Amino acid sequence: MTRPPAEAPAWLAERLAEERRGGAAPPERWRALFAEGAVEGQRNDAITRLAGHLLARRLDPLLVLDIMQVWNLARFQPPLGEGEVVRAVNSICGSEVKKRGLR
């Protein structure tokens, strides 16, 4: 007996809908993400999304790393290890560099 697949969480369904529409999340969504932080199971995704958003707006990568480290300590439950934050931001920086054709 097979079961139907589980329903996607609302946040994931909305994110996929945004991508299909080709639009970016409105500023309210970014403010809410920053204010709410993230819990275990959502932390890496949250760091990746916000770091990518900031880097795409050409913020200095070291500033973005500092913001992500402070955000992690202040709003993540439990916080990620410092190395995990650095790896996530470095990965997004690498993607952004390739996107801009700088490598």
N, C-alpha and C positions, 0 to 999 in steps of 0.2 A: 504494500500500500504506500503510495507516494503522497507526500504532503505538499501543499502549495508553498512557494517560497515566502519567507518572512517579508513583511512590509518594510521598506526602507525608512530610516529615521527621517523626520521632517526636515532637519537641517541638510541632510544629504539630498533629498528630493528637490529642495529649493536650490541648492547649489547646482545640481544638474540642469534644472530648468533655466537658471541664469546663463549657464554655458551654452545651452541650446539657443537662447535668445541672443547670444553674442554680447550681452551687456555685463558690465562690472557691477559688483554689489554696491548699493547706495551707501553714502557716508554713514547713515544710521547703523547699518550692519557692522561696519568696521568699528564704530564707537562701542557698540554693544559687545562685540567680540573682545575688544580691549578691556572693557569694564568687567566683563564676566570671567575672563580667563578661561581655563580649561581644567578638566579632571582627567584622571588616568584613562587612557584609551583615546583621548582627543588632543593631547598635548602636542605631539609631533605635527599633526595636521594643522593645529592652530598656529604654531611657530612658523611652519612653512607658508601658510597662506598670508599671514600678516607680514612676514619678512619679504615675501615676493611682492606684495602690494607696495611696500615702502621702497624696495629696490627698483621696481618698475617706474616709480616716480623720481628716480635718480637720487635718492638720499645716499649719503656716504655709507659704504658698507660697514665701516667700523662703528658709525653711529647706530646703524640698524642692529648690529650685534649687541651693542650696549643696551639699546632699548629692549631687545628680546631677553637679555639676561636679567634685567631689572623686572620686566613683566613676568618672567618665569618665577622669580622669587616671590613676587608680590601677589600673583593671582593664580598660580597653578597649584593644584592639589593632587598629589604632592608635587613639588617642583622637580623638573628634570635635572639630571646632573649637568654641570657646566659643560662638560665635553659633548653631551648630546645637543645642547643648544648651539655650540660652536659648529658641530658637524652639520646640523640642519641649515644654519645660515650660510655656511660655506657651500653647501650643495646648491642652494638657491642662487648664491652669487655666481657660481659656475654656470648655471642655466641662463642667468641674466646676461653674463658676458658673451655666451654663445649667441643668444638672441640678438644682441647688439652688434654681433660680428666683430668683436674685439679680439678674438683669438684666431 
